[in-house]
């Protein structure tokens, strides 16, 4: 599976109302040093409706970038009932992929 396809497949697993990090996605696809590459893949997301890249943010809980702007990303997350402190996602909304 190509890197971008692996990222998109993993992003589809994030439940509505939850947010994860670029690093968490990188680790989950077996590429722990590829956080920036995950961000680059999401920047090229060909189908943001099916691949909800707005559910991925920075490790410091900041919402991070979005092709349509941070305000739109925050609006989409609020629509999913995600709560914020400023531009930072509250920790209880963070999602971690299962690790055995």
C-alpha positions in Angstrom: 0.0 0.0 0.0 1.3 3.5 -0.9 2.1 5.8 2.0 -0.7 8.3 1.2 -3.2 5.5 0.9 -2.2 4.0 4.3 -2.6 7.5 5.8 -6.1 7.9 4.3 -7.2 4.5 5.4 -6.1 5.1 8.9 -7.8 8.6 9.1 -11.1 6.9 8.2 -10.9 5.0 11.5 -11.1 8.2 13.6 -14.6 8.4 15.0 -16.7 11.5 14.6 -16.2 13.8 17.6 -12.6 12.7 18.2 -9.2 14.2 17.1 -5.8 12.5 16.8 -2.3 13.8 16.0 -0.1 13.6 13.0 2.4 11.6 15.1 -0.3 9.2 16.3 -1.2 8.5 12.6 2.4 8.0 11.7 3.0 5.5 14.5 -0.3 3.7 13.7 0.8 3.1 10.1 4.2 1.9 11.2 6.2 5.0 10.2 6.9 6.7 13.6 9.2 9.3 12.2 6.8 10.4 9.5 4.6 13.0 11.2 5.4 15.7 8.7 4.8 13.3 5.8 1.4 12.5 7.3 0.6 16.3 7.2 1.8 16.5 3.6 -0.4 13.6 2.6 -3.4 15.2 4.3 -2.7 18.4 2.5 -3.1 16.5 -0.7 -6.3 14.7 0.4 -8.3 14.2 -2.7 -11.6 13.5 -0.9 -12.0 15.3 2.4 -15.6 14.1 2.7 -14.5 10.5 2.8 -11.2 11.1 4.5 -11.9 13.4 7.5 -8.5 15.1 7.7 -10.0 17.8 9.9 -9.8 15.3 12.7 -6.0 15.4 12.8 -4.1 18.1 14.7 -0.8 18.8 16.4 0.7 16.9 19.4 0.3 20.1 21.5 -3.5 19.7 20.9 -3.6 22.8 18.6 -5.9 22.1 15.7 -3.1 22.7 13.2 -3.4 23.5 9.5 -6.2 22.8 7.1 -6.6 23.4 3.4 -9.7 25.5 3.9 -8.2 27.4 6.9 -8.1 26.8 10.7 -11.4 28.5 11.3 -13.2 26.1 8.9 -11.4 23.1 10.6 -12.6 24.4 14.0 -16.1 24.8 12.7 -16.2 21.3 11.4 -14.9 19.9 14.7 -17.4 21.9 16.7 -20.2 20.5 14.4 -19.0 17.1 15.7 -19.3 18.4 19.3 -15.5 18.7 19.9 -14.8 21.3 22.6 -11.8 23.6 22.7 -9.7 25.8 25.0 -8.8 28.6 22.6 -7.5 26.7 19.5 -6.5 23.6 21.5 -8.7 20.5 21.6 -9.6 19.5 25.1 -7.7 16.3 26.0 -10.9 14.2 26.5 -11.6 14.5 22.7 -8.2 12.9 21.7 -8.3 9.6 20.0 -5.5 7.0 20.0 -5.3 4.0 17.7 -5.3 0.6 19.4 -1.8 -0.8 19.9 -1.3 -4.4 21.0 
